[in-house]
Each structure stands twice: as C-alpha cells, then as structure tokens.
Amino acid sequence: MPWTDLRRGDCCGRLEVISDGYYCKTCDFFVHKKCGEFSEYIEHPSHSSHTLQLESYPVFDCKLCGRNRD
C-alpha cells in the first residue's frame, strides 16, 4: 500500500488507511470514524473550537497522483 493512502488521525495519532471520519476543512483536523461517536456531528476535546461533521467519501480523486480512488 502506498504511503499516500494513509492518514494520521489527530484523535489518536495512529496512521491508518484513508477512510470515513470527522474532518474540519478550516483546521485540517481529522478524527477516525471509529475514534469518534457515531453521529453526524461530534464535539471532540482536542478540537473544541467548533463541532466536527462526519463526511463519507466512497469515491474520491487523489490530490497527489490525480487518480480516482474507490
């Protein structure tokens, strides 16, 4: 697996395969889905400035290589 398919969670620090999770576009802050609560919006103690919204990307374009990923 290429390193570009990995994302470090700000929640736990683990480097995992890119997956669904909670993400703040303004702050580039990411919480793995399994680290957060299972609701559309969460408040996380390490990102207390505002709530995070669950986003799902079943298909996305890689910004690094330009390929479509699913």
C-alpha positions as CSV (number, residue, x, y, z in Angstrom):
1,M,0.0,0.0,0.0
2,P,1.5,3.4,-0.9
3,W,2.1,5.8,1.9
4,T,-0.3,8.3,0.2
5,D,-3.2,6.1,1.1
6,L,-2.6,6.7,4.8
7,R,-3.8,9.4,7.1
8,R,-2.7,10.1,10.7
9,G,-5.6,10.8,13.0
10,D,-5.4,13.9,15.2
11,C,-7.6,11.9,17.6
12,C,-5.2,9.0,18.4
13,G,-2.1,9.6,16.3
14,R,-2.4,6.3,14.5
15,L,-1.5,6.2,10.8
16,E,-4.3,4.3,9.1
17,V,-5.8,3.7,5.6
18,I,-7.8,6.8,4.5
19,S,-11.4,6.1,5.4
20,D,-14.5,7.9,6.6
21,G,-14.1,10.2,9.5
22,Y,-14.7,13.6,11.0
23,Y,-12.8,16.4,9.3
24,C,-12.5,20.2,9.7
25,K,-11.5,21.7,6.4
26,T,-10.6,25.0,8.0
27,C,-8.2,23.5,10.5
28,D,-7.2,20.3,8.6
29,F,-8.2,18.3,11.7
30,F,-9.2,14.7,11.3
31,V,-10.7,12.1,13.7
32,H,-11.1,8.5,12.5
33,K,-14.7,7.4,12.4
34,K,-14.1,4.6,14.9
35,C,-12.4,7.1,17.3
36,G,-15.4,9.4,17.3
37,E,-19.0,9.0,18.3
38,F,-21.4,7.5,15.7
39,S,-23.4,10.6,15.0
40,E,-23.4,13.1,12.2
41,Y,-21.9,15.9,14.4
42,I,-19.5,15.5,17.3
43,E,-17.7,17.7,19.8
44,H,-14.1,16.4,20.4
45,P,-12.0,17.6,23.4
46,S,-8.9,18.0,21.2
47,H,-10.7,20.3,18.8
48,S,-13.0,22.4,21.0
49,S,-13.3,25.5,18.8
50,H,-16.3,24.0,16.9
51,T,-18.1,20.8,16.1
52,L,-17.0,18.3,13.5
53,Q,-19.2,16.8,10.9
54,L,-19.0,13.2,9.6
55,E,-18.0,13.1,5.9
56,S,-18.0,10.0,3.8
57,Y,-16.0,9.6,0.6
58,P,-16.8,6.3,-1.1
59,V,-15.0,7.6,-4.3
60,F,-12.5,10.4,-4.4
61,D,-9.8,11.9,-6.5
62,C,-6.3,11.7,-5.1
63,K,-4.8,15.2,-4.9
64,L,-1.3,13.8,-5.1
65,C,-1.5,11.3,-8.1
66,G,-4.7,12.6,-9.7
67,R,-6.2,9.1,-9.9
68,N,-9.8,8.2,-8.9
69,R,-9.9,6.1,-5.8
70,D,-12.7,3.8,-4.6
